[in-house]
Amino acid sequence: MDAVKNDLSPPQRLLLENMQRVNYGRILHLEVRGGEPVVTPRTRIERLVRFGGENQSRPEIDLHDFALKGKVIELFEALERMGDGLILKLEIKGGLPFDMIVEERAS
């Protein structure tokens, strides 16, 4: 069975909508607590503006529900495995997570 937007927790939905709003860019300093994304005063968004390109939010942002893409599911599974931590940079391309840099404690 496919996961849909309505299956997400409120913090997950907020992150998904931020990614759709950014479309191309980065989310910086995103905390993860108990496997959930947490926007804090340190969290920042960098939006890539392409002249003559797609600079609007993704059209899916206005949909009440839709099937989640594999990359979105993979992101939330990674956050759940992380438990608690800090995402230094989450790269967004086409409203979808592309890659991320996480901060981890040295052993």
C-alpha positions as CSV (number, residue, x, y, z in Angstrom):
1,M,0.0,0.0,0.0
2,D,1.3,3.4,-0.9
3,A,1.9,6.1,1.7
4,V,-0.1,9.3,1.3
5,K,0.2,12.9,2.6
6,N,-2.6,12.3,5.2
7,D,-0.5,9.4,6.7
8,L,2.1,12.0,7.8
9,S,2.4,13.5,11.3
10,P,1.9,17.3,11.5
11,P,5.7,17.9,11.7
12,Q,6.3,15.7,8.7
13,R,3.5,17.5,6.7
14,L,5.1,20.8,7.6
15,L,8.5,19.7,6.3
16,L,6.9,18.3,3.1
17,E,5.0,21.6,2.5
18,N,8.3,23.5,3.1
19,M,10.0,21.4,0.5
20,Q,7.2,21.9,-2.0
21,R,7.3,25.7,-1.3
22,V,11.1,25.8,-1.8
23,N,11.0,23.7,-5.0
24,Y,14.7,24.1,-5.5
25,G,17.0,25.1,-2.7
26,R,18.0,23.9,0.8
27,I,16.7,23.7,4.3
28,L,19.4,24.3,6.9
29,H,19.8,23.4,10.6
30,L,16.7,21.2,10.9
31,E,16.5,19.4,14.2
32,V,15.3,15.9,14.5
33,R,13.7,14.8,17.8
34,G,12.3,11.4,18.3
35,G,12.5,10.8,14.5
36,E,10.4,13.9,13.8
37,P,11.6,17.1,12.0
38,V,11.5,20.1,14.2
39,V,11.7,23.7,12.9
40,T,13.5,26.0,15.3
41,P,14.6,29.6,15.2
42,R,17.9,28.4,13.7
43,T,16.2,26.6,10.8
44,R,16.7,28.5,7.6
45,I,15.6,28.1,4.0
46,E,17.7,29.0,1.0
47,R,15.8,29.1,-2.2
48,L,17.5,28.7,-5.6
49,V,16.1,31.3,-8.1
50,R,16.6,30.3,-11.7
51,F,16.0,33.0,-14.2
52,G,13.6,31.7,-16.8
53,G,13.1,28.6,-14.7
54,E,10.6,27.1,-12.2
55,N,10.6,29.4,-9.2
56,Q,7.0,28.8,-7.9
57,S,5.9,26.4,-5.3
58,R,5.1,22.9,-6.4
59,P,1.4,22.5,-7.5
60,E,1.0,19.6,-5.1
61,I,1.2,22.0,-2.2
62,D,-2.5,22.9,-2.7
63,L,-3.7,19.2,-2.8
64,H,-5.3,17.9,0.3
65,D,-3.9,14.4,-0.2
66,F,-1.7,12.5,-2.7
67,A,0.6,9.6,-2.9
68,L,4.1,10.3,-1.6
69,K,7.1,9.8,-3.8
70,G,9.7,7.2,-2.8
71,K,12.3,9.9,-2.0
72,V,9.9,11.5,0.6
73,I,9.3,8.1,2.2
74,E,13.0,7.5,2.3
75,L,13.6,10.8,4.0
76,F,11.1,10.2,6.7
77,E,12.4,6.6,7.3
78,A,16.0,8.1,7.6
79,L,14.7,10.6,10.2
80,E,13.0,7.8,12.2
81,R,16.3,5.9,12.2
82,M,18.2,9.0,13.2
83,G,16.0,9.5,16.3
84,D,17.6,12.7,17.6
85,G,20.1,14.8,15.6
86,L,20.7,17.7,13.4
87,I,20.4,18.0,9.6
88,L,22.9,20.6,8.6
89,K,21.7,20.7,5.0
90,L,18.7,19.1,3.2
91,E,19.0,19.7,-0.5
92,I,15.7,20.0,-2.4
93,K,15.2,19.5,-6.1
94,G,11.8,19.7,-7.7
95,G,10.2,19.8,-4.3
96,L,11.7,16.5,-3.4
97,P,14.6,15.7,-1.0
98,F,17.8,15.0,-3.0
99,D,20.4,14.6,-0.3
100,M,21.3,15.7,3.2
101,I,24.3,16.3,5.5
102,V,23.7,15.3,9.1
103,E,25.7,16.1,12.1
104,E,26.7,13.1,14.2
105,R,28.7,12.7,17.4
106,A,32.2,11.2,17.1
107,S,32.7,8.0,19.0
